[in-house]
């Protein structure tokens, strides 16, 4: 019995013609189910959930992302250099109009304070 020689070889990366997707045919015709949450949606939903925070004897509700920022700022105020740098970096990257103010120029005293803090190393 002899095999019929076809002009299309079947092999690795070359499936038979009858199993290949036809032009315009999708491999996932129904697509992703509607309402399916992705990781970004889940993260944003969790960070926007509100929690009760007691500050100065008063209770108020704040989103979790704000609570995390408050905790980071608290660590920076206690002397954690990495937390302080993280807060300053967030401030720098989230300014509305960074080129409007000239506050980004550090004085010599500020440069010396930062240099001393960096030379001290992590706590």
DAWO-V544246 format. One record per residue. N is the residue number from 0. NEAR is the number of other ideal C-beta (glycine too) atoms within 12 Angstrom. Layout:
[[N | NEAR] [N | NEAR]]
This chain:
[[0 | 3] [1 | 4] [2 | 7] [3 | 7] [4 | 7] [5 | 10] [6 | 7] [7 | 13] [8 | 13] [9 | 15] [10 | 8] [11 | 6] [12 | 7] [13 | 12] [14 | 13] [15 | 11] [16 | 13] [17 | 9] [18 | 11] [19 | 14] [20 | 13] [21 | 11] [22 | 6] [23 | 7] [24 | 10] [25 | 11] [26 | 11] [27 | 9] [28 | 10] [29 | 9] [30 | 9] [31 | 11] [32 | 9] [33 | 7] [34 | 7] [35 | 11] [36 | 14] [37 | 12] [38 | 10] [39 | 10] [40 | 13] [41 | 13] [42 | 14] [43 | 15] [44 | 16] [45 | 18] [46 | 19] [47 | 18] [48 | 18] [49 | 17] [50 | 20] [51 | 14] [52 | 21] [53 | 13] [54 | 15] [55 | 7] [56 | 7] [57 | 10] [58 | 12] [59 | 16] [60 | 16] [61 | 22] [62 | 20] [63 | 21] [64 | 20] [65 | 20] [66 | 24] [67 | 23] [68 | 22] [69 | 22] [70 | 22] [71 | 24] [72 | 20] [73 | 18] [74 | 20] [75 | 24] [76 | 14] [77 | 14] [78 | 14] [79 | 20] [80 | 24] [81 | 20] [82 | 25] [83 | 26] [84 | 19] [85 | 20] [86 | 24] [87 | 23] [88 | 15] [89 | 18] [90 | 20] [91 | 16] [92 | 11] [93 | 12] [94 | 15] [95 | 10] [96 | 10] [97 | 13] [98 | 9] [99 | 9] [100 | 12] [101 | 9] [102 | 15] [103 | 15] [104 | 9] [105 | 15] [106 | 11] [107 | 10] [108 | 10] [109 | 15] [110 | 13] [111 | 13] [112 | 16] [113 | 18] [114 | 14] [115 | 13] [116 | 22] [117 | 15] [118 | 11] [119 | 15] [120 | 9] [121 | 13] [122 | 13]]
